[in-house]
Amino acid sequence: MTDRDRAEGATVVGRVEDAAARPRRVAAAGRVTGSSRASGLRAATPNPRSLDELCIDTIRTLAMDAVQQANSGHPGTPMALAPVIYTLWQHFLRFDPEDPIWPNRDRFVLSNGHASMLLYAMLHLTGVKAINARYERLGELSVTLEDIKRFRQLDSKCPGHPEYHLTSGVETTTGPLGQGCATSVGMAIAARWMAQHFNRPDFAMFDFDVYVLCGDGDMMEGVSSEAASLAGHLMLGNLCWVYDSNRVTIEGHTDLSFSDDVAARFLAYGWNVRRVGDANDTERLAHAIENFRRTNDVPTLIIVESHIGYGAPHKQDTSAAHGEPLGEEEVRLAKRSYGWPEDAKFLVPDGVREHFQAGIGKRGRQLREAWFARLGAYRTKYPDLADHLERMQRRELPDGWDANLPSFPVDDKGIAGRDASAKVLNVIAQDYPWLIGGSADLAPSTKTRLTFEGAGDLSAEKPGGRNLHFGIREHAMGAALNGLALSKLRSYGSGFLIFSDYMKPPMRLSALMELPVIYIFTHDSIGVGEDGPTHQPVEQLIALRSIPGLVTLRPADANEVVEAWRVIIGLKHQPACLVLSRQALPTFDRARFASAAGVARGAYVLADAENGKPAVILIGTGSEVALCAKVYDALNGEGIAARVVSMPSWEIFEQQDQTYRDSVLPPNVTARVSVEQGSVLGWDHYVGMSGAKIGMHTFGSSAPLKDLQTKFGFTPEKVLAAAKGQLAKAKGR
C-alpha cells in the first residue's frame, strides 16, 4: 500500500460486471450523488439544484456556447460526458490546479480530443494555473473565460483539439483517434517504472494513476488495440480507460461499420471490465472508479453508455450534434431542458468555482503539499536519487553522462552503424539512469538491447527493467514512447527504417509536442539486399525529414555515430531519428579527414581540395560518404580539385548561419553531386536544379548488396562520371 487511501475489495477480472446491477447507496457527505434532474426548475435561473448538477450543467453550457460562437466544433460529446468528467475530476483525480505539473499527479488524457471543450471547461472551472516553458507557475489561469469565448480562433488557448505545451493542464496532444489511448500506456509504464526506481520504505514518491476518456472512434483505430494488448500483458493496474459508448461517428450510427463486442475484446486482453448503463448516473460511475482504484494487477475499462448531445432532444441528426454546432434555437431548447437561462451565454453561476475549489482544489493541494514535504526528507536520506528525480523533471542530464564515450580506430573494413550505436548506447545508458527503451521485436537486429549488469527486462513482474519489449506493435510503441517522455523519462524505440511508416503518427506528435524521444532505425537502405523491395527503404528518409521539428541523422562511420548520439542526447525539446546501416562502414582516418565533431553542425567538409577551392562538390550521407571519398581520391589522381561533404542531418545544417553554410557549400561552386541510397526528392536544395542526384527513382530489388549497388548506380564509376559531367556543365556555363 502507498500513501493513497485505497478501498479494500476484490478485483473483478474475467467477466463484465454491470455497475448498474450493484445496490444503490445513499451518497455519503462530500460524495457525488446521482444526477437525476430536480423537477419544477424555472428556465429563468439555474437554481435551485444540487451543486453537483449545477457544475455539470455549467460544463455543458460552456461547451455549447463556445462551439456555437466559433460556429465550429463538437458539442455533443461534451454535453453527454459532462457528468463523467465531473465525477472523475471532482471526486477522484489526484491533481492540484495550482500546480498542474506536480510530478505525482494523476494523469487525465482526453483521447477523443474533438471533445476538447469538455477539458477546457474543466481547466477553467477548477482554476488550473498556467506554467511557462521554464516550469514556473505564473499565477494566472491557464484557460480564462475569454479564452473559451475564443474557442478555435487564431492563437487561442483553446484550439480545436487539446495541444500539449500550448495549454497548461493538457497532458498530451490528442486529436488523431487512438493516440491518447496508446500514449496513456506509456504514462502507466512510466509510473510503475518510477515507483520501482525511486520509491523507498516510507517514501512513496510515485504512485499516480492514468485515466483516459475515449470513444467509439478510439476503439476502431488499430493503435488502441495494439496498446490495450500491451497494457494487458504488462498488467498495468494503474491504467483506467473510460469508454464512451455513444454509437455515433461522423458518418452516422456505428452500426454502419462497427459491431465489436468491446467488453469481450478487452476481457481477452486481460483487462478488468466494468459497465455503467447511463452516463448521467454519477453514483454508479463512482462505484466503477472505486473498483478500478482497488484493482492493482490489471488495467480497467469502464464502458459508459451515453446519448450524444444529451439535452438537445430536438436535434434529430445525432451525427450532426457530434460534428457541428447545434444552432441558436437548439442551444436555447437544450438550456431550457436544463432549467438554464436560455439567453445567458458563457454563464458560470455563483458557487461553481468555489465548489471545485472545495473538492479537487482542496484535495489536490493537500496531496501536493504532502508530496513536496516528503521530497524534502527524501533529499536528506537519498540525495543521489533525489538529484536524479529533480533533474529528470527538468529534462536535465546527469553529470558525466558523456565521460566514457568511445572513439573508434581507423578500420578499412569498418563496423556497421547499428553495431557502433550499440556500443555507444550501452555506455551512455550506464551513466543516464532514466534512459529506457526497447524495440518492436527487433532488438537483436537493431542492436538496442542494454546488456550491462542491472539493466534487466521490463515486465509485469519486474516493472523497473530498462529494456522494453513492445512486441510487433510499431504504432503503439511510438505512442508509448511519447507517454514515457511526457512523464519525463528519456525514451527510445527502435525498428527497421522501412517500418517507420507504421509509427509516423506518433512520431509526428512527438515533434508537435517537442518531446525528446529517440528513434533508432537500422537497415537504412537497399543495403538490406535479399530481403527485397518490401524491406528496402526508399522514400522513408525524405518522409522523416519532412516532419517539422524532427531531427534526422544518418551517420557515415562509427565516429559519426558517437557524435550523432552526443547531439541527440543534448536535445531537450526535439525528437530525433538515428538512421543506421546494417552493413559494415569503413571507419575514416580522422588524421587525414576532418573530425567527426562536424556532425554537430549537420554537415561539414570531410575532405577538401588542397587550396580549399574545389571545382566540384560530392555530398553524401551514411554509407554513401565512403563512396564519395573513393571518388574524391580518383578525382585528385586526375588533378581535379574536389570536396567531400558529409551531411548527416539536413535539419541541423539548416539551423546554422548563412556564413557557415556557404563555407561548406560555396555558392560559386555549382558542380555538385549528391549520393544517397534513398529518394532524390529534396536534394535539389543542395545540388541545384542542374546538379546530379544519384539516388533511388524506383523501388529496390531482391539481390545481394553488390548487385543492387551496380543496378542502381551506387558505384565509383557512376559517381565519377556524374562529377565529370557536372564539371563539363559548369565549364559550359
C-alpha positions in Angstrom: 0.0 0.0 0.0 1.1 3.6 -0.6 0.0 6.9 0.8 -3.1 6.7 -1.4 -6.1 5.6 0.6 -7.4 2.7 -1.5 -10.7 1.0 -0.6 -10.4 -2.7 0.3 -12.0 -5.2 -2.1 -11.5 -8.0 -4.6 -10.5 -7.3 -8.2 -13.1 -8.2 -10.8 -11.4 -10.0 -13.7 -12.6 -12.3 -16.4 -16.2 -11.0 -16.5 -18.0 -7.8 -17.1 -19.8 -6.5 -14.0 -22.6 -4.1 -14.7 -22.3 -1.3 -12.2 -26.0 -0.7 -12.6 -26.6 -4.1 -11.1 -25.0 -3.1 -7.8 -27.2 -1.9 -5.0 -27.6 1.8 -5.0 -26.2 3.6 -1.9 -27.1 6.9 -0.4 -24.1 9.1 -1.1 -22.0 10.0 1.9 -21.3 13.6 2.7 -18.9 15.0 0.2 -19.5 12.2 -2.3 -21.1 12.6 -5.7 -24.8 11.9 -5.9 -27.0 10.6 -8.7 -27.7 13.3 -11.3 -31.4 12.7 -11.8 -32.8 16.1 -12.5 -34.9 18.0 -10.0 -38.4 18.8 -11.2 -40.0 22.2 -11.5 -36.9 24.2 -12.3 -37.6 27.6 -13.8 -36.0 28.5 -17.1 -35.1 31.9 -15.7 -32.4 30.6 -13.3 -30.1 27.6 -12.8 -31.2 27.3 -9.2 -32.4 25.6 -7.1 -30.5 22.4 -7.6 -27.5 20.5 -6.2 -24.1 21.9 -6.7 -23.2 18.7 -8.4 -25.9 19.3 -11.1 -25.1 22.9 -11.3 -21.4 22.2 -12.1 -22.3 19.5 -14.6 -24.7 21.8 -16.5 -22.1 24.6 -16.4 -19.7 22.3 -18.2 -22.4 21.5 -20.8 -23.5 25.1 -21.4 -19.9 26.4 -21.7 -19.3 23.8 -24.4 -22.5 24.6 -26.3 -21.8 28.3 -26.2 -18.2 28.0 -27.2 -19.0 25.8 -30.2 -21.9 27.9 -31.2 -19.9 31.1 -31.1 -17.0 29.6 -33.0 -19.5 28.1 -35.5 -17.2 25.1 -35.4 -16.6 22.1 -33.2 -18.3 19.1 -31.5 -20.9 20.0 -28.8 -22.5 16.5 -28.5 -19.8 14.6 -26.6 -19.1 17.3 -24.0 -22.8 17.6 -23.3 -23.1 13.8 -22.9 -20.0 13.3 -20.8 -20.1 16.3 -18.5 -21.3 14.1 -15.6 -18.4 11.6 -16.3 -15.6 14.2 -16.3 -17.2 16.0 -13.3 -17.3 12.8 -11.2 -13.7 11.9 -12.1 -12.2 15.2 -11.5 -14.2 16.4 -8.6 -14.1 13.2 -6.5 -11.2 11.1 -7.6 -8.4 12.8 -9.6 -5.3 13.5 -7.6 -4.5 16.8 -9.3 -3.8 20.2 -7.9 -5.0 23.1 -10.2 -2.4 25.4 -8.5 0.4 23.2 -9.8 -0.6 21.2 -12.9 2.9 19.7 -13.3 3.2 18.3 -9.8 5.2 15.1 -10.6 2.9 12.6 -8.7 -0.4 13.9 -10.0 -2.8 11.6 -11.7 -2.8 12.0 -15.5 -6.0 12.7 -17.4 -6.0 12.1 -21.1 -8.8 13.2 -23.4 -8.2 10.7 -26.2 -11.4 11.7 -28.0 -9.8 15.1 -28.5 -12.7 16.5 -30.6 -14.5 16.9 -27.3 -11.9 19.5 -26.3 -14.4 21.8 -24.7 -15.0 19.2 -22.1 -11.4 19.6 -21.0 -11.2 23.4 -21.4 -14.3 23.8 -19.3 -12.7 21.8 -16.5 -9.4 23.7 -16.7 -11.3 26.9 -16.3 -13.8 25.9 -13.7 -11.2 24.2 -11.5 -8.8 27.2 -11.8 -5.8 25.4 -13.3 -2.9 27.8 -13.3 -0.5 28.5 -16.2 3.0 27.2 -16.4 5.7 28.6 -18.6 8.5 26.8 -20.6 10.8 27.0 -17.5 8.3 25.1 -15.4 7.5 28.2 -13.4 3.9 28.9 -12.1 2.7 32.2 -13.4 -0.2 32.7 -11.0 -2.7 33.3 -13.9 -5.4 31.0 -15.2 -4.4 28.5 -17.9 -7.8 29.0 -19.5 -9.8 32.1 -18.9 -13.5 32.7 -19.8 -12.2 34.9 -22.6 -10.1 32.1 -23.9 -13.2 29.9 -24.0 -15.1 32.6 -25.9 -12.2 32.5 -28.5 -12.5 28.7 -28.9 -10.9 27.5 -32.2 -9.7 31.0 -33.0 -6.2 32.1 -34.0 -3.7 31.9 -31.2 -6.4 30.8 -28.7 -5.5 28.8 -25.6 -8.5 26.7 -26.6 -7.7 25.2 -30.1 -9.9 22.7 -31.8 -8.1 19.7 -30.2 -6.0 19.8 -27.0 -2.4 20.8 -27.5 0.4 20.0 -25.1 2.6 23.0 -24.3 0.0 25.4 -25.5 -2.4 25.0 -22.7 -1.3 24.1 -19.1 -3.2 21.1 -17.8 -3.3 19.4 -21.1 -1.2 16.2 -20.5 -0.8 15.2 -24.2 -1.8 16.4 -27.6 -4.8 14.4 -28.9 -7.0 14.5 -31.9 -5.8 11.6 -34.1 -8.1 9.0 -32.6 -6.5 6.2 -30.6 -3.3 8.2 -30.0 -4.4 9.3 -26.5 -5.2 5.8 -25.5 -1.9 4.4 -26.7 0.1 7.3 -25.2 -1.5 6.6 -21.8 0.1 3.1 -21.8 3.5 4.8 -21.9 2.4 7.0 -19.0 1.3 4.0 -16.9 4.5 2.1 -17.7 6.4 5.2 -16.6 4.5 5.5 -13.3 5.4 1.9 -12.4 9.0 2.3 -13.5 9.5 5.4 -11.5 7.9 3.8 -8.4 10.3 0.9 -8.8 13.3 3.2 -9.3 12.6 6.0 -6.8 10.3 4.6 -4.1 11.9 3.6 -0.8 10.4 2.4 2.5 8.3 5.3 3.9 8.9 7.3 0.7 6.2 6.6 -1.9 7.4 9.2 -4.4 5.4 7.9 -7.4 2.1 6.0 -7.4 0.0 8.0 -9.8 -2.9 6.6 -11.9 -3.7 7.3 -15.5 -7.2 8.0 -16.6 -8.3 8.2 -20.3 -11.6 9.3 -21.7 -12.1 7.7 -25.1 -14.9 6.9 -27.6 -16.0 4.7 -30.4 -13.5 6.2 -32.8 -10.7 5.3 -30.4 -11.9 1.8 -30.2 -11.9 1.4 -34.0 -8.4 2.7 -34.6 -5.9 -0.2 -34.6 -3.4 1.6 -32.4 -5.7 1.4 -29.4 -5.9 -2.4 -29.8 -2.1 -2.7 -30.0 -1.8 -0.6 -26.9 -4.5 -2.4 -25.0 -2.9 -5.7 -25.7 0.4 -4.5 -24.4 -1.2 -2.9 -21.3 -3.0 -6.2 -20.5 0.2 -8.1 -20.9 2.1 -5.8 -18.6 -0.8 -5.9 -16.1 -0.9 -2.1 -15.7 -3.2 -1.8 -12.8 -2.7 2.0 -12.7 -4.5 2.5 -16.0 -8.2 3.2 -16.5 -9.9 3.9 -19.8 -13.4 5.3 -19.6 -15.1 4.3 -22.9 -18.0 6.5 -24.0 -20.1 4.1 -26.0 -22.5 6.5 -27.7 -22.6 4.6 -31.0 -22.2 7.7 -33.2 -19.5 8.8 -35.6 -19.3 11.5 -38.3 -21.0 9.3 -40.8 -23.8 8.3 -38.6 -24.5 5.4 -36.3 -21.7 2.9 -35.6 -23.7 0.0 -36.9 -22.7 1.2 -40.4 -19.2 -0.2 -39.7 -18.7 -1.4 -36.1 -20.2 -4.3 -34.3 -17.4 -5.4 -32.0 -18.2 -6.8 -28.5 -15.7 -4.4 -26.9 -16.2 -5.8 -23.5 -15.3 -9.3 -24.7 -12.3 -8.0 -26.6 -10.9 -6.3 -23.5 -11.6 -9.3 -21.3 -9.5 -11.3 -23.9 -6.7 -8.7 -23.4 -6.8 -9.4 -19.7 -8.5 -6.2 -18.6 -10.9 -5.7 -15.7 -14.2 -4.6 -17.5 -17.0 -2.6 -15.8 -20.1 -1.2 -17.3 -22.2 1.9 -16.4 -25.5 1.9 -18.2 -26.1 5.7 -18.1 -23.5 8.4 -18.2 -25.7 10.5 -16.0 -25.7 8.0 -13.2 -22.7 9.5 -11.3 -23.1 7.3 -8.3 -22.7 4.1 -10.3 -19.8 5.6 -12.2 -18.2 6.4 -8.8 -18.6 2.7 -7.9 -16.8 1.7 -11.1 -13.9 4.1 -10.5 -13.6 2.8 -6.9 -13.4 -0.7 -8.3 -10.5 0.4 -10.5 -8.7 2.0 -7.6 -8.7 -1.3 -5.7 -7.7 -3.3 -8.8 -3.9 -3.4 -8.7 -2.9 -6.1 -11.1 -4.7 -5.4 -14.4 -5.9 -2.3 -16.3 -9.6 -1.3 -16.2 -12.0 -0.5 -18.9 -15.2 1.3 -17.8 -17.8 1.2 -20.5 -20.2 4.1 -20.1 -23.4 4.3 -22.2 -24.3 7.8 -23.3 -26.5 9.7 -25.7 -24.6 12.2 -27.7 -26.0 15.7 -27.5 -27.8 15.0 -24.2 -30.2 17.7 -23.5 -30.8 18.6 -27.2 -33.9 16.5 -27.8 -34.9 18.3 -30.9 -31.7 17.5 -32.8 -32.8 14.6 -34.9 -29.4 14.1 -36.7 -27.2 12.9 -33.9 -24.1 12.7 -36.1 -24.6 16.5 -36.7 -24.7 17.1 -33.0 -21.4 15.2 -32.9 -19.6 17.2 -35.6 -21.2 20.7 -35.9 -22.8 23.4 -33.7 -26.3 22.8 -32.6 -27.7 26.1 -33.8 -29.0 29.0 -31.7 -32.5 27.6 -31.4 -31.3 24.1 -30.3 -29.0 25.7 -27.8 -31.9 27.6 -26.2 -34.0 24.4 -26.2 -31.1 22.5 -24.6 -30.7 25.1 -21.9 -34.4 25.1 -21.3 -34.2 21.3 -20.7 -31.5 22.0 -18.1 -33.5 24.7 -16.4 -30.9 27.2 -17.5 -31.4 30.9 -18.5 -32.0 30.4 -22.2 -30.3 33.6 -23.4 -27.4 33.6 -21.0 -24.1 32.8 -22.7 -20.9 31.6 -21.0 -22.6 31.7 -17.6 -20.7 30.4 -14.6 -23.2 30.6 -11.7 -22.1 31.7 -8.3 -20.7 28.8 -6.2 -19.5 26.6 -9.1 -15.8 27.7 -8.9 -15.9 27.6 -5.1 -17.4 24.0 -5.2 -14.5 22.8 -7.4 -12.0 24.5 -5.1 -13.5 22.7 -2.1 -13.3 19.4 -4.0 -10.4 18.8 -6.4 -8.7 22.0 -5.3 -8.5 21.2 -1.6 -7.7 17.5 -2.2 -5.0 18.2 -4.7 -3.4 21.0 -2.7 -3.1 18.7 0.4 -1.7 15.8 -1.7 0.8 18.0 -3.4 2.0 19.7 -0.3 2.4 16.4 1.4 4.4 15.1 -1.5 6.8 18.1 -1.5 7.3 17.8 2.2 8.1 14.1 1.7 10.6 15.1 -1.1 12.4 17.4 1.4 13.0 14.4 3.7 13.8 12.2 0.7 16.6 14.6 -0.3 18.2 14.2 3.0 18.1 10.4 3.1 18.5 9.6 -0.6 20.4 12.6 -2.1 21.5 10.9 -5.3 18.0 9.6 -6.1 16.5 13.0 -5.3 19.0 14.6 -7.6 18.0 12.2 -10.4 14.3 12.8 -9.7 14.7 16.6 -9.9 17.0 16.6 -13.0 14.6 14.2 -14.7 11.6 16.5 -14.1 13.6 19.4 -15.6 14.8 17.3 -18.6 18.4 17.9 -17.4 21.2 15.4 -17.9 23.2 13.6 -15.2 26.7 14.8 -14.7 29.3 12.9 -16.7 26.8 11.2 -19.0 29.4 11.5 -21.9 32.5 10.8 -19.9 33.0 7.4 -21.3 32.0 7.8 -24.9 34.2 5.5 -27.1 36.4 6.5 -30.0 36.7 4.1 -32.9 40.1 3.4 -34.6 40.7 3.6 -38.3 39.4 0.4 -40.0 39.0 0.0 -43.7 36.7 -3.0 -43.1 34.8 -1.0 -40.5 31.8 -1.7 -38.4 28.1 -1.5 -39.1 26.3 1.7 -37.9 24.0 -0.4 -35.7 26.9 -2.2 -34.0 28.7 1.1 -33.3 25.5 2.5 -31.9 25.0 -0.5 -29.6 28.4 0.2 -28.0 27.6 3.9 -27.6 24.1 3.3 -26.3 25.3 0.9 -23.6 28.0 3.4 -22.4 25.5 6.3 -22.3 22.8 4.3 -20.5 25.0 3.3 -17.7 25.5 6.9 -16.8 22.0 8.1 -17.6 19.7 6.1 -15.2 16.4 7.3 -16.6 17.2 6.5 -20.2 15.0 3.5 -21.1 13.6 1.9 -24.3 13.3 -1.1 -26.5 12.2 -2.4 -29.8 9.2 -3.6 -31.8 10.5 -7.2 -31.5 13.7 -6.3 -33.4 16.3 -5.7 -30.7 18.7 -8.5 -31.9 18.7 -6.8 -35.3 18.7 -3.1 -34.3 21.2 -3.8 -31.5 19.4 -1.7 -29.0 19.3 -4.1 -26.0 21.0 -2.8 -22.9 23.4 -5.5 -21.8 25.2 -4.1 -18.8 24.5 -5.6 -15.4 21.3 -4.4 -13.8 19.7 -3.2 -17.0 17.1 -6.0 -17.0 13.9 -6.5 -18.9 10.7 -4.6 -18.0 7.8 -7.0 -17.4 4.7 -7.2 -15.3 6.7 -8.8 -12.6 9.7 -6.5 -13.0 8.4 -3.0 -13.8 11.8 -1.4 -13.2 13.6 -3.1 -16.1 15.2 -0.8 -18.7 14.7 -3.0 -21.7 11.2 -2.7 -23.0 9.6 -5.3 -25.3 6.8 -3.7 -27.3 6.2 -6.7 -29.5 5.4 -6.3 -33.2 3.5 -3.1 -32.5 5.4 -0.2 -34.0 2.4 2.2 -33.9 1.7 1.6 -30.2 5.5 1.7 -29.5 5.7 5.2 -30.9 2.8 6.4 -28.9 4.0 4.7 -25.7 7.4 6.4 -26.2 5.5 9.7 -26.2 3.8 8.7 -22.9 7.1 7.9 -21.3 8.6 11.2 -22.4 5.6 13.1 -21.2 6.3 11.5 -17.8 9.9 12.9 -18.1 11.7 9.6 -18.7 14.1 9.7 -21.7 12.7 7.1 -24.1 14.0 5.4 -27.2 12.5 2.9 -29.5 13.9 1.0 -32.5 12.9 -0.8 -35.7 13.8 -1.1 -39.3 13.7 2.2 -41.2 11.1 0.8 -43.6 8.7 0.3 -40.6 8.9 4.0 -39.6 5.8 4.2 -41.8 4.0 2.2 -39.2 4.8 4.7 -36.5 4.6 8.0 -38.4 1.5 9.4 -36.5 3.1 9.3 -33.0 6.4 10.5 -34.4 4.6 13.5 -35.8 3.0 14.1 -32.5 6.4 13.9 -30.6 7.6 16.6 -32.9 4.4 18.7 -32.4 4.8 18.3 -28.6 8.5 19.0 -28.7 9.3 15.7 -26.8 13.0 14.5 -26.9 12.0 10.9 -27.9 14.8 9.0 -29.6 14.0 6.8 -32.6 16.7 4.3 -33.8 16.2 2.9 -37.3 18.5 0.4 -38.8 18.6 -1.4 -42.2 18.7 2.1 -43.7 18.8 1.4 -47.4 18.7 -1.1 -50.3 21.7 -2.5 -48.4 19.3 -5.0 -46.8 19.8 -6.8 -50.1 18.0 -10.1 -50.5 15.0 -9.0 -48.3 13.8 -7.2 -51.4 11.8 -4.0 -52.0 9.2 -4.6 -49.2 12.1 -4.2 -46.7 14.2 -1.7 -48.6 13.5 1.9 -47.6 13.4 4.4 -50.5 11.0 7.3 -49.5 11.4 7.0 -45.7 14.3 9.4 -45.3 12.6 12.2 -47.1 9.4 11.4 -45.2 11.2 11.8 -41.9 12.9 15.0 -43.0 9.6 16.5 -43.9 8.3 16.4 -40.3 8.8 19.9 -38.8 10.9 19.8 -35.6 12.2 16.2 -36.1 16.0 15.9 -36.3 17.2 13.1 -38.6 20.8 11.9 -38.6 22.4 9.4 -40.9 26.0 9.0 -39.8 28.7 7.9 -42.2 31.0 5.9 -39.9 31.4 4.7 -36.3 32.8 8.0 -35.0 30.0 10.0 -36.7 27.6 7.6 -34.8 29.3 8.7 -31.5 28.9 12.4 -32.4 25.3 11.8 -33.5 24.5 10.3 -30.1 26.1 13.3 -28.5 23.8 15.6 -30.5 20.7 13.6 -29.7 21.2 13.3 -26.0 21.7 17.1 -25.8 18.2 17.7 -27.3 15.7 18.8 -24.7 12.7 19.7 -26.9 13.1 17.9 -30.2 12.7 14.2 -31.1 15.5 12.6 -33.2 15.9 9.8 -35.6 19.2 7.9 -35.8 19.4 6.1 -39.1 21.9 3.3 -39.1 23.3 0.8 -41.6 23.2 -3.0 -41.3 26.3 -3.4 -43.3 29.8 -2.5 -42.2 31.1 1.0 -43.0 34.8 1.9 -43.2 36.0 4.0 -40.2 37.7 7.1 -41.6 41.2 8.1 -40.7 40.5 11.3 -38.9 44.1 12.3 -39.2 43.5 12.6 -42.9 39.9 13.5 -42.9 38.1 16.2 -40.7 37.0 15.5 -37.2 33.6 13.8 -36.8 32.7 16.6 -34.4 31.4 18.3 -37.5 28.2 16.2 -37.1 27.1 18.8 -34.5 26.6 21.3 -37.4 24.6 19.0 -39.6 27.1 18.9 -42.5 30.9 19.5 -42.7 33.8 19.3 -45.1 35.2 15.9 -44.7 37.9 16.2 -47.4 38.8 19.2 -49.4 40.9 20.4 -52.3 44.4 21.4 -51.4 43.8 25.1 -51.8 40.3 24.9 -50.3 38.8 25.9 -53.6 37.0 22.9 -55.1 35.8 22.7 -58.6 33.2 20.0 -57.8 31.5 19.0 -54.5 30.4 15.5 -53.6 27.7 15.4 -50.9 26.8 12.1 -49.2 25.1 10.7 -46.2 25.6 7.4 -44.3 27.2 4.6 -46.3 27.5 6.7 -49.4 30.1 9.0 -47.8 32.7 6.3 -48.2 31.8 6.0 -51.8 32.2 9.8 -52.2 35.6 9.5 -50.6 36.7 6.9 -53.1 35.7 9.2 -56.0 37.4 12.1 -54.3 40.7 10.1 -54.4 40.1 9.3 -58.1 39.5 13.0 -58.9 42.6 14.0 -57.0 44.6 11.5 -59.0 43.4 13.2 -62.2 44.3 16.6 -60.8 40.7 17.7 -60.3 40.1 19.8 -57.2 37.2 18.1 -55.3 35.5 18.4 -51.9 33.5 15.8 -50.0 30.8 17.0 -47.7 29.3 14.6 -45.1 25.7 15.7 -44.4 24.3 13.5 -41.7 21.5 16.0 -40.9 19.7 18.4 -43.2 17.8 19.9 -40.2 20.8 20.7 -38.1 22.6 22.1 -41.2 19.7 24.4 -41.9 19.9 25.8 -38.3 23.5 27.1 -39.0 24.1 30.6 -40.0 24.5 31.5 -43.7 28.2 32.1 -43.4 28.8 28.6 -42.2 26.5 27.0 -44.8 28.3 29.0 -47.6 31.6 27.8 -46.3 30.5 24.2 -46.7 28.7 24.7 -49.9 30.2 27.8 -51.6 27.5 29.3 -53.9 30.0 29.9 -56.7 30.7 26.1 -56.9 27.8 24.9 -59.0 29.2 21.5 -60.0 27.7 19.3 -57.3 26.7 15.6 -56.9 24.6 14.1 -54.2 24.8 10.4 -53.4 22.2 8.8 -51.1 20.5 5.4 -51.3 17.1 6.9 -50.9 14.7 9.1 -52.8 16.3 12.0 -54.6 13.4 14.3 -53.6 14.8 17.4 -51.8 18.4 17.1 -53.0 17.8 20.0 -55.5 18.1 22.3 -52.5 21.7 21.4 -52.1 22.9 20.5 -55.6 20.8 22.9 -57.5 18.3 22.3 -60.3 21.1 21.3 -62.7 23.1 19.2 -60.1 23.5 15.5 -60.3 21.4 13.4 -57.9 22.5 9.7 -57.6 19.7 8.0 -55.6 16.6 5.9 -55.9 14.0 6.7 -58.5 12.1 3.4 -58.1 11.7 0.7 -55.5 14.5 -1.7 -54.9 15.0 -5.4 -55.8 15.8 -8.6 -54.1 19.5 -9.4 -54.7 22.9 -9.3 -52.9 24.1 -5.8 -52.0 26.8 -5.5 -54.6 24.4 -6.4 -57.4 22.0 -3.8 -56.1 24.6 -1.1 -56.0 25.6 -1.9 -59.6 22.0 -1.9 -60.8 21.0 1.4 -59.1 24.3 3.2 -59.8 26.0 3.4 -56.4 29.4 2.7 -57.8 32.6 4.7 -58.1 32.4 4.7 -61.8 28.9 6.2 -61.8 29.7 8.8 -59.3 32.9 9.8 -61.0 31.1 10.1 -64.4 28.5 12.3 -62.7 31.2 14.5 -61.2 32.9 15.0 -64.6 29.5 15.7 -66.2 28.9 18.4 -63.6 32.4 19.9 -64.3 31.6 20.0 -68.1 28.3 21.7 -67.4 29.9 24.3 -65.2 32.6 25.0 -67.8 29.9 25.4 -70.4 28.1 27.9 -68.2 
